[in-house]
Amino acid sequence: MLIMAWKNLLQPDLILEGSVLNLTPDIIRQYGLKGLVLDVDETLVPLRVGMASPELRQWVEQIRPYVVLCLVSNNLSEARIGGIARSLNLPYYLGAAKPSRRKIRAALRTMNLPVHQVGMVGDRLFTDVLAGNRLGMFTILVEPIIHPDAMLRSHPIRNFEVWVSEILGASISPKSRRFTNLDK
């Protein structure tokens, strides 16, 4: 019974092949989402990068007409996370301590939307997906955006999370949950 509960808590509703930049208005409309809570580190920008890329700015402007957006980060750096949020003109919460739900609840209140209409988007199972599932949100797992200097290093924490989640019965492999057909 406990394994079944963990499986459900760690199972994303959608596993997106590629980065958050592949989350399109069509996908958002298909799932009836009106808001997105976005993780920051490695979901929107690589670790230790203090500004949004031109591609990310363009993506936010493309998505903004369809959903209310809010950043929720575990990072404590007001200068870094606040700077990224201000460059994207988005509200933000830092020091979230996900999978704690407190700051995500605050973001949901700011968005003024029912929880089931808001997607939690992140690159980590044990923080982003777990927190979103605990609140009943639609959870979207994306591949991390990694700084080119770190490309050769593996992601041991994320790899461990995937391994444990699959042992507990969650289906995490993008090959089995690839989102390609909008008519399914």
C-alpha positions as MATLAB code, in Angstrom:
seq = 'MLIMAWKNLLQPDLILEGSVLNLTPDIIRQYGLKGLVLDVDETLVPLRVGMASPELRQWVEQIRPYVVLCLVSNNLSEARIGGIARSLNLPYYLGAAKPSRRKIRAALRTMNLPVHQVGMVGDRLFTDVLAGNRLGMFTILVEPIIHPDAMLRSHPIRNFEVWVSEILGASISPKSRRFTNLDK';
ca = [
       0.000    0.000    0.000;
       2.808    2.422    0.895;
       4.621    1.650   -2.372;
       1.418    2.390   -4.307;
       1.100    5.767   -2.568;
       4.727    6.670   -3.418;
       4.222    5.521   -7.002;
       1.277    7.902   -7.356;
       3.104   10.781   -5.674;
       6.165   10.425   -7.908;
       4.326    9.829  -11.204;
       4.243   12.945  -13.397;
       1.054   13.502  -15.375;
       3.161   14.454  -18.382;
       6.790   13.743  -19.200;
       7.914   16.254  -21.782;
      10.718   15.271  -24.065;
      13.229   18.087  -23.986;
      13.225   21.282  -21.966;
      10.398   23.523  -20.805;
      10.786   25.360  -24.111;
       8.929   22.405  -25.705;
       5.814   23.130  -23.624;
       3.543   24.681  -26.240;
       0.219   26.506  -26.109;
      -1.339   23.439  -27.797;
      -0.195   21.166  -24.956;
      -1.398   23.673  -22.366;
      -4.815   23.899  -24.038;
      -5.099   20.125  -24.421;
      -4.788   19.629  -20.660;
      -7.057   22.554  -19.768;
      -4.350   24.404  -17.851;
      -4.906   28.035  -16.917;
      -1.736   28.496  -14.848;
       1.808   27.176  -14.513;
       4.019   27.152  -11.441;
       7.561   26.972  -12.765;
      10.655   25.730  -10.982;
      13.723   27.847  -11.823;
      17.055   26.026  -11.408;
      17.625   23.709  -14.357;
      13.963   24.004  -15.373;
      14.260   27.551  -16.743;
      17.963   28.351  -16.440;
      21.126   26.332  -15.751;
      22.507   26.395  -12.221;
      24.603   29.475  -11.471;
      23.232   31.373  -14.494;
      21.765   34.647  -13.297;
      19.651   35.700  -16.256;
      17.001   34.382  -18.604;
      18.116   33.386  -22.087;
      16.556   35.087  -25.125;
      14.878   31.730  -25.904;
      13.318   31.602  -22.444;
      12.095   35.208  -22.720;
      10.539   34.386  -26.094;
       8.908   31.217  -24.651;
       7.407   33.178  -21.717;
       5.971   35.759  -24.115;
       4.537   32.967  -26.305;
       2.932   31.205  -23.288;
       1.796   34.260  -21.300;
      -1.459   34.829  -23.277;
      -2.621   31.302  -22.373;
      -1.684   30.869  -18.705;
      -0.896   32.740  -15.515;
       2.748   32.131  -14.630;
       4.568   32.117  -11.304;
       8.086   31.026  -10.341;
       8.634   28.918   -7.210;
      12.239   28.052   -6.392;
      14.018   26.252   -3.592;
      16.926   28.625   -4.191;
      17.438   31.262   -1.500;
      19.202   33.879   -3.649;
      16.962   36.938   -3.934;
      19.478   38.560   -6.287;
      19.540   35.604   -8.686;
      15.939   34.319   -8.594;
      14.471   37.818   -8.261;
      16.606   39.043  -11.161;
      15.435   36.182  -13.382;
      11.800   36.747  -12.358;
      12.010   40.509  -12.964;
      13.617   39.974  -16.393;
      10.617   37.787  -17.273;
       8.128   40.103  -15.514;
       6.837   37.235  -13.354;
       5.892   36.915   -9.680;
       8.142   34.595   -7.683;
       8.669   32.799   -4.407;
      12.060   31.629   -3.241;
      13.237   29.351   -0.444;
      10.286   27.040   -1.165;
      11.853   23.900    0.359;
       9.900   21.705   -2.078;
       8.402   19.157   -1.629;
       6.933   21.483    1.010;
       3.684   22.891   -0.333;
       3.632   26.206    1.529;
       5.133   28.492   -1.152;
       3.296   26.667   -3.943;
       0.036   27.294   -2.080;
       0.994   30.969   -1.865;
       1.612   30.993   -5.624;
      -1.778   29.336   -6.204;
      -3.476   32.037   -4.088;
      -1.678   34.710   -6.143;
      -2.887   33.044   -9.354;
      -6.453   32.755   -8.027;
      -7.050   29.507   -9.928;
      -8.373   26.090   -8.872;
      -5.475   23.742   -8.165;
      -6.509   21.259  -10.876;
      -6.138   23.972  -13.542;
      -2.514   24.703  -12.618;
       0.491   22.734  -13.814;
       3.600   22.265  -11.693;
       6.545   22.267  -14.100;
       9.973   21.105  -12.997;
      12.949   18.894  -13.675;
      13.001   16.981  -10.365;
      10.773   14.151   -9.171;
      11.378   14.391   -5.406;
      10.821   18.151   -5.262;
       8.685   19.501   -8.117;
       6.584   16.460   -9.062;
       6.160   15.285   -5.471;
       5.052   18.739   -4.274;
       2.662   19.231   -7.201;
       1.105   15.783   -6.791;
       0.675   16.339   -3.049;
      -1.475   19.369   -3.917;
      -3.436   17.682   -6.718;
      -1.825   19.758   -9.472;
      -1.151   18.567  -13.018;
       2.555   17.709  -12.896;
       4.922   18.125  -15.838;
       8.459   16.716  -15.743;
      10.906   18.331  -18.155;
      14.513   17.570  -18.955;
      16.943   19.856  -17.131;
      18.546   22.813  -18.879;
      22.231   22.328  -18.172;
      25.056   24.802  -18.581;
      27.270   23.775  -21.536;
      30.294   23.548  -19.198;
      28.462   20.921  -17.139;
      27.134   18.889  -20.085;
      29.676   16.114  -19.632;
      28.770   15.530  -16.005;
      25.914   13.186  -15.260;
      23.010   14.165  -13.032;
      23.448   11.740  -10.112;
      20.582   13.138   -7.981;
      18.083   13.153  -10.837;
      19.261    9.699  -11.998;
      18.817    8.366   -8.453;
      15.315    9.882   -8.238;
      14.309    8.230  -11.535;
      15.765    4.883  -10.415;
      13.945    4.946   -7.046;
      10.693    6.128   -8.658;
      10.767    3.309  -11.186;
      11.447    0.747   -8.431;
       8.352    2.115   -6.684;
       6.347    1.633   -9.879;
       6.246    5.084  -11.464;
       6.754    5.188  -15.231;
       9.401    7.857  -15.769;
      11.079    6.869  -19.021;
      10.333    9.566  -21.620;
      10.209    6.867  -24.309;
       7.110    5.349  -22.730;
       5.356    8.679  -22.063;
       6.607   10.797  -24.944;
       4.190   13.579  -25.805;
       3.881   13.748  -29.579;
       0.248   13.219  -30.513;
      -2.128   16.039  -29.658;
      -5.127   13.981  -30.831;
      -4.823   11.125  -28.333;
];
